[in-house]
Amino acid sequence: MPTRVLVVAVATLTVVLAAAIIDEIVSSGVRSLPPSVGAAEPQGLGNGQFRFFPHSGHASVGVSYRFQLYTHCGLDWPLAMDFDSSFWDPIGAGPASDGSGNPPAGYANPYDQGAVTLISPTRAQYRSGTGIVTQWSRHAGPRISSLCS
C-alpha cells in the first residue's frame, strides 16, 4: 500500500512540475502581437501623398512581442513601425537608412524579424533578429507620406 501512495504522489508532483515549467516558458517568452484594432484605409491627399492611420492593437509595457519591421524604405519611413496603436520614429545613434531608402546594414530587407518591447508609454525598443537594438519614440496621430516602392 505505501508503494501505491508513493507512486500516486510522484505522478501528481510530476504533473504539477510540468505545468509550472510550461507556464514559465509561455509567460517569460516573446509573445505574439495583440490583434489589430482597425483597418482605416489611407486617405489620398491629391498630391501623391496619403494620410495613413495606425491599426495595431494595444500592447503592455514591459512585454516583448514578435515583430516584423518594415525596413524596405528605411527605418525612418513613416510607416516602418505600427505598434501599440501608434506609428513610431527611430531615435538615437546610427543611420536610419543606407542613404538610398533601404535599411541600414544588419537589417533584413524588406522585412526584419525581431522583437519589440514597449518600455514606457512613449518609448519602444526593437531588437532585430541579428541583435541590433534601436529605440523608438511614439508618433502622435496619423502619418502623411508617399507610398513606398
Backbone torsions as a table, in degrees:
resi	resn	phi	psi	omega
1	MET	NA	-43.4	178.8
2	PRO	-61.3	-30.7	179.1
3	THR	-66.4	-40.4	179.2
4	ARG	-64.3	-42.2	178.0
5	VAL	-63.0	-42.4	179.1
6	LEU	-63.2	-42.5	179.0
7	VAL	-62.8	-44.1	178.7
8	VAL	-63.5	-41.9	179.8
9	ALA	-64.1	-44.0	179.3
10	VAL	-64.4	-43.1	178.9
11	ALA	-63.0	-42.4	179.2
12	THR	-63.8	-46.0	178.8
13	LEU	-62.9	-37.0	178.2
14	THR	-63.0	-44.0	179.1
15	VAL	-64.6	-44.7	-179.9
16	VAL	-63.2	-44.0	179.6
17	LEU	-63.9	-43.4	178.4
18	ALA	-61.7	-42.4	178.4
19	ALA	-63.5	-40.5	179.3
20	ALA	-65.7	-40.5	179.0
21	ILE	-65.3	-44.5	178.9
22	ILE	-62.3	-43.3	178.7
23	ASP	-61.5	-41.3	179.3
24	GLU	-65.0	-42.8	179.6
25	ILE	-62.7	-46.1	-178.1
26	VAL	-66.3	-43.0	-174.2
27	SER	-78.9	-21.9	-177.5
28	SER	-97.7	-7.6	-176.8
29	GLY	-88.6	-178.0	177.3
30	VAL	-77.7	131.8	-176.0
31	ARG	-98.7	164.8	172.4
32	SER	-74.3	152.9	178.6
33	LEU	-64.0	147.6	172.3
34	PRO	-62.5	155.3	-179.2
35	PRO	-63.8	151.8	177.1
36	SER	-63.0	151.3	-177.1
37	VAL	-114.7	5.4	180.0
38	GLY	-176.0	165.0	179.8
39	ALA	-143.3	48.3	179.4
40	ALA	-61.9	128.1	178.9
41	GLU	-71.3	146.6	175.1
42	PRO	-59.7	143.7	178.7
43	GLN	-100.5	120.4	175.8
44	GLY	-69.6	135.0	-179.4
45	LEU	-101.8	1.5	175.3
46	GLY	83.3	0.6	-178.7
47	ASN	-125.3	23.5	-176.6
48	GLY	85.5	-3.6	178.9
49	GLN	-103.1	155.0	179.3
50	PHE	-133.5	149.3	172.5
51	ARG	-97.6	119.5	-178.5
52	PHE	-107.1	145.6	180.0
53	PHE	-119.3	139.0	177.2
54	PRO	-67.5	152.7	179.5
55	HIS	-134.8	6.4	-178.6
56	SER	-73.1	156.1	179.5
57	GLY	-81.0	170.4	-179.5
58	HIS	-72.4	133.2	178.3
59	ALA	-107.9	164.3	178.8
60	SER	-105.2	140.4	178.0
61	VAL	-61.9	135.3	175.6
62	GLY	86.3	-3.1	-179.4
63	VAL	-101.1	133.1	177.1
64	SER	-91.5	136.9	-179.0
65	TYR	-123.9	141.5	171.5
66	ARG	-61.1	137.4	-175.1
67	PHE	-145.3	139.8	175.7
68	GLN	-108.1	102.2	-178.3
69	LEU	-83.6	126.6	178.1
70	TYR	-80.6	110.3	-172.7
71	THR	-109.0	-8.4	-169.6
72	HIS	-53.1	-38.8	-179.5
73	CYS	-102.4	18.8	-179.7
74	GLY	95.0	158.0	-179.1
75	LEU	-69.0	-21.4	-179.0
76	ASP	-90.3	1.4	173.8
77	TRP	-64.4	133.3	-170.9
78	PRO	-53.8	-26.9	-176.2
79	LEU	-103.7	12.4	-176.8
80	ALA	-57.7	-41.9	-178.3
81	MET	-126.9	114.9	172.5
82	ASP	-114.7	105.5	-173.3
83	PHE	-147.5	140.8	178.6
84	ASP	53.6	46.5	175.8
85	SER	63.4	23.6	-179.2
86	SER	-147.8	159.6	165.8
87	PHE	-88.8	160.9	-175.0
88	TRP	-134.7	148.4	178.5
89	ASP	-110.9	131.2	177.6
90	PRO	-67.8	142.3	178.7
91	ILE	-132.3	162.0	175.0
92	GLY	98.5	-172.6	-176.5
93	ALA	-71.8	158.5	176.1
94	GLY	98.9	148.4	-179.3
95	PRO	-72.2	149.6	177.4
96	ALA	-93.4	-10.7	176.3
97	SER	-154.6	176.1	178.6
98	ASP	-88.5	6.5	-178.2
99	GLY	93.1	-10.5	178.7
100	SER	-119.5	19.9	178.6
101	GLY	82.8	14.0	176.9
102	ASN	-108.4	167.8	179.5
103	PRO	-69.2	158.3	175.4
104	PRO	-67.2	165.9	-179.8
105	ALA	-55.2	140.4	177.3
106	GLY	101.0	-14.9	178.6
107	TYR	-102.4	142.6	175.5
108	ALA	-72.8	157.8	-178.9
109	ASN	-135.0	127.1	16.2
110	PRO	-91.8	-14.5	178.3
111	TYR	-125.9	144.7	174.6
112	ASP	-114.3	127.7	178.7
113	GLN	-89.4	128.4	-179.8
114	GLY	-162.5	-150.5	179.6
115	ALA	-137.9	141.9	178.0
116	VAL	-122.0	141.5	-179.7
117	THR	-130.5	129.9	172.8
118	LEU	-78.8	110.4	-175.4
119	ILE	-95.9	-14.9	172.1
120	SER	-161.9	173.0	179.4
121	PRO	-59.7	-21.5	-176.8
122	THR	-118.5	1.2	-177.8
123	ARG	-131.1	141.6	174.8
124	ALA	-131.2	157.6	177.0
125	GLN	-127.8	130.4	177.8
126	TYR	-110.8	131.1	175.2
127	ARG	-115.1	114.5	179.1
128	SER	-66.8	157.9	175.0
129	GLY	-59.2	-22.0	178.3
130	THR	-90.6	-1.3	177.1
131	GLY	98.9	-3.4	178.4
132	ILE	-70.4	134.3	-179.0
133	VAL	-115.3	130.2	176.2
134	THR	-127.7	148.0	176.5
135	GLN	-101.3	147.8	-177.0
136	TRP	-133.9	146.0	177.9
137	SER	-110.8	135.1	-178.9
138	ARG	-63.2	134.4	176.0
139	HIS	-98.6	127.1	-179.3
140	ALA	-78.9	126.7	172.4
141	GLY	82.4	-169.5	-179.5
142	PRO	-72.9	171.2	178.0
143	ARG	-117.0	147.0	174.2
144	ILE	-113.9	126.3	-176.0
145	SER	-161.6	163.9	169.2
146	SER	-82.9	171.1	177.4
147	LEU	-73.1	151.4	175.9
148	CYS	-93.7	131.7	179.7
149	SER	-119.9	NA	NA
